[in-house]
Amino acid sequence: MFKKYLSKLEIIIDWAQSILTEKQFIFLSSVLVGISSACAVIVLKTFAHWVYIFATYVNSILKLSFINSILPIAGLLLTVLVVKRLLGGSIEKGTPQILYSVAKKASIIPRKQMYAHIMTSSLTVGLGGSAGLESPIVVTGAAFGSNFGQNYKLSYKDRTLLIGCGVAAGIAAAFNAPIAGVLFAIEFLLVDVSISAFTPIMIAAATGALVSEIILDETVLLNFKQQQDFDYHKIPFYVILGILTGLTSVYFTRNFQKTEHFFSHLRMNPFKKAFFGALLLAVLVFVFPTLFGEGYESIKILAESHPEEILENTLFESFKDNSWVLLAFVAATMLMKVFATAITLGSGGNGGNFAPSLFVGSYVGFVFSKVLNLTGLTHLPVSNFTMVGMAGILSGLFHAPLTAIFLIAEITGGYSLMLPLMIVASISFAISKRFEKHSMDVKELVKKGHAFTSNKDHNVLSTLNTNSIIQTDFLTVSPEENLEKLVDLISHSNQTYFAVVDKESHLLGIVNFNNIREIIFNKYRVKYTLIKDIMIPPVDVIYPFNSMETVMDKFEKTKATFLPVIKDEKYFGFISKAAALEAYRAKLKSMTIE
């Protein structure tokens, strides 16, 4: 029945494509991608929410966190089982794969990514894994956009734009925050988008948020109704919070990567690794139950007027009335969150760092403001600092300050905190950028030269293949020949550069016609001068494995117009600077989303 309706829908879309202009069809596509992404959000969020309700209910009966520890073990093992049996043994996890697909795979994302992350992250996070659902949501939305573009034979630019639409719709639906969805797509993916391309992205984000608003229960989403008025006298404390969140972002990044690398180097089969990681996670969740799942419910508790409720059904419930014990519990949980998330993902689970960043940020803001209030140094609005702290860590981890500012502004129901949000997010971003040049999610890809960065030239050059511009049909000469041979070659070709090679094709030198004009027009010297007497060593050489950025750097340093290419220690061809620049201009034009 479902396939029948899907077939009818495809017929309607095909008909719409035949009668609509290209731009109109993109608008329609953005709506459909937005709806698809929102549906993924609804499935994931609803499942995770009801599992949390179930675990909380059981805990209220047992009065101890047994179920919180058991469920994550089951979740990680089931995730590995699904990947092994149903998804071909592996899936590409994390949002960096979207950047890689755009940069290196012409915005082609495999079809299985449309459902793989829904299946695996619902098991991992839904059953208590200490990670977030936003990264799987974003990847799923991007896969919807890419595959829609492939199905209807859209261009690379349009596929990339629809990937941005899927990303924007996913974030918008997950938080009911359309502006944050648009900004995340721009900051994270479409760094060079033109103003006109905003329209389909905004349509997709608005569609995603609307579908989420209509279908999802408000309690499932992270939102806040209560906040205190902003007092400009507290600005110095927001500055300090910005510094703290920036340093905490660096702490999060480095410890997460160390823990994840530890698991990646474990020589265990996937099930043993998952079980080992699940046991460690179970211990952490048993001691700190708020590490269970996304943790959004605990954020809401801290931002409200009775934060002591966070100690209910924990080992420390008897200390609910002790503010310092509460503070120590929150601080310890904050520090442990990074390890819980890294263990969840490193041992085979699927999820992301978006929710953990909000979790840690809220805890930092709560601890900072609560400490100052308890010591009597000042009186700070704890709920405001709890919410603003989220923007600090989100900005520091993802290097996306605009997304952080507007996301928290939207989920708090207004813009009264805009000034402190701007202060904290910008300071945190600056400090994090000082210690970590790239955001956590793209750091590994950048090391491999695969990811988009803020450097536009690097973005374009990273998508070019050096082999595609190597000219291998250049004529060569022998060092023992006289210039008569060279004159004959020049008269029958338009070459100005000639490689001098031996019998085994090893490069010995270069002859540049422009440097030997005087000799060429002297018949006596042409007859009695050998090529080896006038050849010069190449100022530099290029290898086929060199990136295009390296190639352009060599042209810039040597000021040469042609450079020889060496493959397997033998002469292979030439690359001209003009050809490299032409390839750059063509790729730049194809990547510009208008």
Residue pairs with C-beta under 8 A, 6 or more apart in sequence:
10 151
13 28
13 32
13 152
14 152
16 25
16 28
17 25
17 152
20 28
22 158
25 152
26 158
26 161
26 162
26 200
27 199
27 200
27 203
29 148
29 149
29 152
29 154
29 158
29 162
29 165
29 200
30 162
30 165
30 200
30 201
30 203
30 204
30 207
31 203
31 204
31 207
32 148
33 141
33 144
33 145
33 148
33 162
33 165
33 166
33 169
33 204
34 165
34 166
34 168
34 169
34 172
34 173
34 203
34 204
34 205
34 206
34 207
34 208
34 211
35 207
35 208
35 211
36 141
36 144
36 148
36 166
36 169
37 137
37 140
37 141
37 144
37 166
37 169
37 170
37 173
37 204
37 208
38 169
38 173
38 207
38 208
38 209
38 210
38 211
38 212
38 215
39 211
40 118
40 137
40 140
40 141
40 144
40 170
41 137
41 170
41 173
41 174
41 208
41 212
41 216
42 173
42 211
42 212
42 215
42 216
43 118
43 122
44 118
44 121
44 122
44 125
44 126
44 133
44 136
44 137
45 133
45 174
45 216
45 220
45 221
46 216
46 217
46 220
47 122
47 126
48 122
48 125
48 126
48 133
48 293
48 294
49 217
49 219
49 220
51 71
51 126
51 127
51 128
51 293
52 292
52 293
52 297
55 67
55 68
55 71
55 128
55 292
56 313
58 66
58 67
59 65
59 66
59 67
59 68
59 289
59 313
60 313
63 313
64 313
64 315
65 285
65 286
65 289
65 292
65 313
65 314
65 315
66 286
68 128
68 285
68 286
68 289
68 292
69 282
69 283
69 285
69 286
70 282
71 127
71 128
71 292
72 127
72 128
72 129
72 130
72 278
72 281
72 282
72 285
72 292
72 344
73 275
73 278
73 279
73 281
73 282
74 127
75 123
75 124
75 125
75 126
75 127
75 128
75 129
75 278
75 349
76 124
76 129
76 274
76 275
76 277
76 278
76 281
76 344
76 347
76 348
76 349
77 271
77 274
77 275
77 278
78 123
78 127
79 120
79 123
79 124
79 129
79 274
79 348
79 349
79 350
80 270
80 271
80 274
80 348
81 271
82 119
82 120
82 123
83 89
83 90
83 91
83 120
83 270
83 348
84 270
84 271
86 119
87 112
87 116
87 119
87 120
88 112
91 112
91 113
91 116
91 117
91 120
91 350
92 110
92 113
93 117
93 135
93 345
93 350
94 135
94 139
94 352
94 441
95 135
95 138
95 139
95 188
95 352
95 441
96 441
96 442
96 444
96 445
96 451
97 109
97 139
98 109
98 138
98 139
98 142
98 163
98 167
98 189
99 189
99 442
99 445
99 450
99 451
99 452
100 445
100 450
100 451
101 107
101 108
101 109
101 142
101 146
101 163
102 160
102 163
102 189
102 452
103 450
103 451
103 452
103 459
103 462
103 463
104 450
104 462
104 463
106 156
106 159
107 146
107 149
107 156
107 159
107 160
107 163
108 146
108 150
108 159
109 142
109 143
109 146
109 147
109 163
110 143
111 143
111 147
113 139
113 140
113 142
113 143
114 140
114 143
114 144
114 147
115 140
117 136
117 137
117 139
117 140
117 143
117 350
118 136
118 140
120 136
120 349
120 350
121 131
121 133
121 135
121 136
121 350
121 351
123 350
124 131
124 344
124 349
124 350
124 351
125 131
125 132
125 133
125 136
125 293
125 294
125 349
125 350
125 351
126 293
128 285
128 292
128 293
129 281
129 293
129 344
129 349
129 351
130 281
130 284
130 285
130 291
130 292
130 293
130 295
130 337
130 340
130 341
130 343
130 344
130 356
131 294
131 341
131 344
131 345
131 349
131 350
131 351
131 352
131 353
131 355
131 356
132 294
132 351
132 352
132 353
132 354
132 355
132 356
132 357
132 358
133 174
133 294
133 351
133 352
133 355
134 170
134 171
134 174
134 352
134 354
134 355
135 351
135 352
135 353
135 354
136 350
136 351
136 352
137 170
137 171
137 173
137 174
138 166
138 167
138 170
138 171
138 352
140 166
140 170
141 165
141 166
141 167
141 168
141 169
141 170
141 208
142 163
142 166
142 167
142 170
143 166
144 166
145 159
145 161
145 162
145 163
145 164
145 165
145 166
145 167
146 159
146 162
146 163
146 166
148 154
148 162
149 158
149 159
149 162
149 163
150 159
154 162
156 590
156 591
157 590
157 591
157 592
157 593
157 594
160 189
160 190
160 591
160 593
161 190
161 197
161 200
161 201
161 593
162 200
163 189
164 185
164 186
164 189
164 190
164 193
164 197
164 201
164 204
164 593
165 185
165 200
165 201
165 203
165 204
165 205
166 204
167 181
167 184
167 185
167 188
167 189
168 178
168 181
168 182
168 184
168 185
168 201
168 202
168 204
168 205
168 208
169 181
169 204
169 205
169 207
169 208
170 181
170 208
171 177
171 180
171 181
171 184
171 185
171 205
171 208
171 403
171 407
172 178
172 180
172 181
172 182
172 204
172 205
172 206
172 208
172 209
172 212
173 181
173 208
173 209
173 211
173 212
173 216
174 212
174 221
175 181
175 221
175 222
175 223
175 407
175 410
175 411
176 209
176 212
176 213
176 216
176 221
176 223
176 410
176 411
177 209
177 406
177 407
177 410
177 411
178 202
178 205
178 206
178 208
178 209
178 410
179 205
179 406
179 410
180 403
180 406
180 407
180 410
181 204
181 205
181 208
181 209
182 198
182 201
182 202
182 205
183 400
183 402
183 403
183 406
184 400
184 403
184 407
185 201
185 205
186 193
186 201
186 402
187 398
187 399
187 400
187 402
187 403
188 398
188 400
188 403
189 452
190 197
190 201
190 593
191 452
191 454
191 456
191 459
192 456
192 459
192 591
192 592
192 593
193 201
193 593
194 592
194 593
194 594
196 594
197 593
197 594
212 221
221 411
222 296
222 299
222 300
222 358
222 411
223 411
223 412
223 413
224 300
224 303
224 383
224 387
224 411
224 412
224 413
225 413
226 303
226 304
226 305
226 383
227 381
227 383
227 384
227 387
227 412
227 413
227 414
227 416
227 417
228 381
228 383
228 384
229 381
229 416
230 384
230 416
230 417
230 419
230 420
231 381
232 419
234 378
234 380
234 381
234 420
235 419
235 420
235 423
237 368
237 369
237 372
237 378
237 380
237 385
238 385
238 388
238 420
238 423
238 424
239 423
239 427
240 368
241 364
241 365
241 368
241 385
241 388
241 389
241 392
241 424
242 392
242 423
242 424
242 425
242 426
242 427
242 428
242 431
243 427
243 428
243 431
244 364
244 368
244 392
245 361
245 364
245 365
245 389
245 392
245 393
245 395
245 396
245 424
245 427
245 428
246 392
246 396
246 427
246 428
246 429
246 430
246 431
246 432
247 431
248 360
248 361
248 364
248 392
248 393
248 396
249 357
249 392
249 393
249 395
249 396
249 397
249 428
249 431
249 432
249 436
250 396
250 431
250 432
250 435
250 436
251 338
252 338
252 356
252 357
252 360
252 393
252 396
252 397
252 440
253 397
253 432
253 436
253 440
253 443
254 436
255 338
255 339
255 342
256 338
256 341
256 342
256 353
256 440
257 342
257 440
257 443
258 342
259 338
259 339
259 342
259 343
259 346
260 342
260 345
260 346
261 346
262 346
263 273
263 277
263 342
263 343
263 346
263 347
264 346
266 273
266 276
268 276
270 348
273 347
273 348
274 347
274 348
274 349
276 347
277 343
277 344
277 346
277 347
277 348
277 349
278 347
280 343
280 347
281 291
281 340
281 343
281 344
281 347
284 291
284 336
284 339
284 340
284 343
285 291
285 292
285 340
287 315
288 314
288 329
288 332
288 333
288 336
288 340
289 313
289 314
290 298
290 310
290 333
291 333
291 336
291 337
291 340
294 355
294 359
295 337
295 355
295 356
295 359
296 355
296 358
296 359
298 310
298 359
299 358
299 359
299 362
299 386
299 390
301 307
301 309
301 310
302 310
302 330
302 362
302 363
302 366
302 382
302 386
303 362
303 366
303 382
303 383
303 386
303 387
304 383
305 383
307 326
307 330
307 366
307 382
308 320
308 321
308 323
308 326
309 320
310 326
310 329
310 330
311 317
311 319
311 320
311 325
311 326
311 329
312 320
314 329
316 325
316 329
319 325
319 326
320 326
323 370
323 374
324 374
327 367
327 370
327 371
327 374
330 363
330 366
330 367
330 370
331 363
331 367
333 363
334 360
334 363
334 364
334 367
337 356
337 359
337 360
337 363
338 356
338 360
341 351
341 353
341 356
344 351
345 351
353 397
353 440
353 441
354 394
354 398
357 390
357 393
357 394
357 397
357 398
358 390
358 393
358 394
360 393
361 389
361 390
361 391
361 392
361 393
361 394
362 386
362 387
362 389
362 390
363 389
364 389
364 392
364 393
365 385
365 386
365 387
365 388
365 389
365 390
365 392
366 382
366 385
366 386
366 389
368 385
368 389
369 380
369 381
369 382
369 384
369 385
369 386
370 382
372 378
372 380
373 379
373 380
373 382
384 417
384 420
387 408
387 412
387 417
388 408
388 417
388 420
388 421
388 424
389 424
390 404
390 408
391 404
391 405
391 407
391 408
391 421
391 424
391 425
391 428
392 404
392 424
392 425
392 427
392 428
393 428
394 400
394 403
394 404
394 407
394 408
394 425
395 401
395 403
395 404
395 405
395 424
395 425
395 426
395 428
395 429
395 432
396 428
396 429
396 431
396 432
397 432
397 439
397 440
397 441
398 404
398 439
398 440
398 441
399 429
399 432
399 433
399 438
399 439
400 439
401 425
401 426
401 428
401 429
404 421
404 425
405 418
405 421
405 422
405 425
408 417
408 421
409 415
409 417
409 418
409 421
436 443
438 446
438 451
438 453
442 451
442 452
442 453
445 451
446 453
449 462
449 547
449 549
450 462
451 462
452 459
452 462
453 459
457 549
458 549
459 591
460 584
460 587
460 588
460 591
461 547
461 548
461 549
461 552
461 584
462 547
462 548
462 549
463 587
463 591
464 548
464 583
464 584
464 587
465 548
466 542
466 544
466 545
466 546
466 547
466 548
466 551
466 575
467 544
468 583
469 575
469 576
469 579
469 580
469 583
470 544
470 565
470 572
470 573
470 574
470 575
471 573
471 574
471 575
471 576
471 579
472 572
472 573
473 573
474 495
474 497
474 498
474 499
474 573
474 574
475 489
475 493
475 495
475 498
476 498
476 499
476 500
476 501
476 505
476 571
477 485
477 486
477 489
477 498
477 499
477 500
477 501
477 511
477 531
478 485
478 500
478 501
478 502
478 531
479 500
479 502
479 508
479 509
479 530
479 531
479 532
479 535
480 530
480 531
480 532
481 530
481 531
482 526
482 527
482 528
482 529
482 530
482 531
483 516
483 519
483 520
483 525
483 526
483 527
483 529
483 530
483 531
483 534
484 526
484 527
485 531
486 498
486 511
486 520
486 531
487 520
487 526
489 495
489 498
490 513
490 520
495 513
496 512
496 513
496 514
496 562
497 510
497 511
497 512
497 513
497 562
497 574
498 510
498 511
498 513
499 507
499 510
499 564
499 571
499 574
500 507
500 508
500 509
500 510
500 511
500 531
500 532
500 535
501 507
501 508
501 570
501 571
502 508
504 570
505 570
505 571
506 569
506 570
506 571
507 538
507 541
507 564
507 566
507 570
507 571
508 532
508 535
509 532
509 535
509 536
509 537
509 538
510 535
510 536
510 537
510 538
510 564
511 531
511 534
511 535
511 536
512 536
513 520
515 536
516 534
519 525
519 526
519 529
519 534
520 526
538 563
538 564
539 558
539 560
539 563
540 554
540 557
540 558
540 560
540 563
541 563
541 564
541 565
541 566
542 551
542 554
542 563
542 564
542 565
542 566
542 575
543 565
543 566
543 567
544 565
544 567
544 572
546 554
548 580
548 583
548 584
551 563
551 575
551 580
552 580
552 584
554 560
554 563
555 563
555 577
555 580
560 577
561 576
561 577
561 578
562 574
562 575
562 576
562 577
563 574
563 575
563 577
564 571
564 572
564 573
564 574
565 571
565 572
565 573
565 574
565 575
566 572
